[in-house]
Amino acid sequence: MKRLGLTACLVICAISCSTTTFQPFTNTKYPPTTKVDLYTNEAPAKEYTEIGRIIVGEDAFTGEKNMVKWAIEKAKKIGADGLIWGGENKDLWAIPAGGSIIAGDTKKIVFIAIRYK
């Protein structure tokens, strides 16, 4: 029983950690920005260059609103002028726990970071 409790605790800790990752498409570095436009249903009317992909993973206590907020914060740091909503996916996970399995999924949102020309 102790083993199951420890495993459950480790699982909760693992899924309660949100991640925000930037995957650059270029080696060019940009100065931080203070405003980031969010495009969810349409592409920007302005000309732009795609500078990378930002992937935000949910944690056990996060809603979609916070995930978008974290993506915007990351976009400002990398010098993006805007984010294009690239879609959502779920990662499935399973951990054996003393003769049974603890399983679940975590949501990820992908954004394309852009810089206006």
C-alpha positions as CSV (number, residue, x, y, z in Angstrom):
1,M,0.0,0.0,0.0
2,K,2.9,2.3,0.8
3,R,4.2,1.7,-2.7
4,L,0.9,2.7,-4.3
5,G,0.8,5.9,-2.3
6,L,4.3,6.8,-3.2
7,T,3.6,6.1,-6.9
8,A,0.4,8.2,-6.8
9,C,2.4,11.1,-5.2
10,L,5.1,10.9,-7.9
11,V,2.5,10.8,-10.7
12,I,0.7,13.9,-9.3
13,C,4.0,15.7,-9.0
14,A,5.0,14.8,-12.6
15,I,1.7,15.9,-14.2
16,S,1.5,19.1,-12.1
17,C,4.5,20.6,-13.8
18,S,3.6,22.7,-16.8
19,T,6.1,23.1,-19.6
20,T,6.6,25.9,-22.1
21,T,9.0,25.0,-24.9
22,F,10.3,27.1,-27.8
23,Q,11.6,25.3,-30.9
24,P,13.2,28.0,-33.2
25,F,13.0,27.8,-37.0
26,T,16.0,30.0,-37.4
27,N,19.2,31.0,-35.6
28,T,18.3,34.7,-35.6
29,K,17.7,36.2,-32.1
30,Y,15.2,39.0,-31.6
31,P,14.9,41.6,-28.8
32,P,12.0,41.0,-26.4
33,T,8.7,42.5,-27.3
34,T,6.0,44.0,-25.0
35,K,2.9,43.1,-27.0
36,V,1.9,39.9,-28.7
37,D,-1.1,39.5,-31.0
38,L,-3.0,36.2,-30.8
39,Y,-4.5,34.7,-33.9
40,T,-6.9,31.8,-33.3
41,N,-9.1,31.5,-36.4
42,E,-7.3,33.5,-39.1
43,A,-3.8,34.3,-40.2
44,P,-2.5,37.9,-39.7
45,A,-3.3,40.4,-42.4
46,K,0.2,41.8,-42.1
47,E,3.2,40.1,-43.8
48,Y,5.2,38.0,-41.3
49,T,7.9,35.4,-40.8
50,E,7.5,32.3,-38.8
51,I,10.3,32.3,-36.2
52,G,9.5,29.1,-34.2
53,R,7.0,26.9,-32.4
54,I,5.9,27.4,-28.8
55,I,4.4,24.3,-27.2
56,V,2.6,24.6,-23.8
57,G,1.8,21.6,-21.8
58,E,-0.9,21.6,-19.1
59,D,-0.3,20.6,-15.6
60,A,-2.9,19.0,-13.2
61,F,-4.2,22.4,-12.1
62,T,-4.0,24.5,-15.2
63,G,-6.8,25.7,-17.5
64,E,-6.5,26.7,-21.1
65,K,-6.5,30.4,-20.2
66,N,-3.2,30.0,-18.2
67,M,-1.7,28.0,-21.0
68,V,-2.3,30.9,-23.5
69,K,-0.9,33.3,-20.9
70,W,2.3,31.3,-20.6
71,A,2.7,31.1,-24.4
72,I,2.3,34.9,-24.7
73,E,4.9,35.4,-21.9
74,K,7.3,33.1,-23.8
75,A,6.6,34.8,-27.1
76,K,7.5,38.2,-25.5
77,K,10.8,36.8,-24.3
78,I,11.8,35.4,-27.7
79,G,10.8,38.6,-29.5
80,A,7.7,37.4,-31.3
81,D,5.1,40.0,-32.5
82,G,2.3,37.4,-32.7
83,L,1.2,33.8,-32.1
84,I,-0.9,31.7,-34.4
85,W,-2.9,29.0,-32.7
86,G,-1.5,25.8,-34.2
87,G,-3.8,23.3,-32.6
88,E,-4.1,21.0,-29.6
89,N,-3.1,17.4,-28.8
90,K,-3.0,15.1,-25.9
91,D,-0.2,12.9,-24.6
92,L,-1.3,9.7,-23.0
93,W,0.7,8.4,-20.0
94,A,0.6,5.2,-17.9
95,I,2.6,4.1,-14.8
96,P,2.5,0.6,-13.4
97,A,1.6,0.8,-9.7
98,G,1.7,-2.4,-7.6
99,G,-0.3,-4.7,-9.9
100,S,-2.4,-2.0,-11.4
101,I,-1.9,0.9,-13.8
102,I,-2.4,4.6,-13.2
103,A,-3.1,6.4,-16.5
104,G,-4.2,9.7,-17.8
105,D,-3.5,12.3,-20.4
106,T,-2.1,15.8,-20.6
107,K,-3.1,18.5,-23.1
108,K,-0.6,20.4,-25.2
109,I,-1.3,23.6,-27.3
110,V,1.0,24.4,-30.2
111,F,1.5,28.0,-31.3
112,I,3.5,29.4,-34.3
113,A,5.6,32.4,-33.2
114,I,5.7,35.1,-35.8
115,R,7.6,38.3,-36.4
116,Y,6.0,41.1,-38.6
117,K,8.0,42.2,-41.6
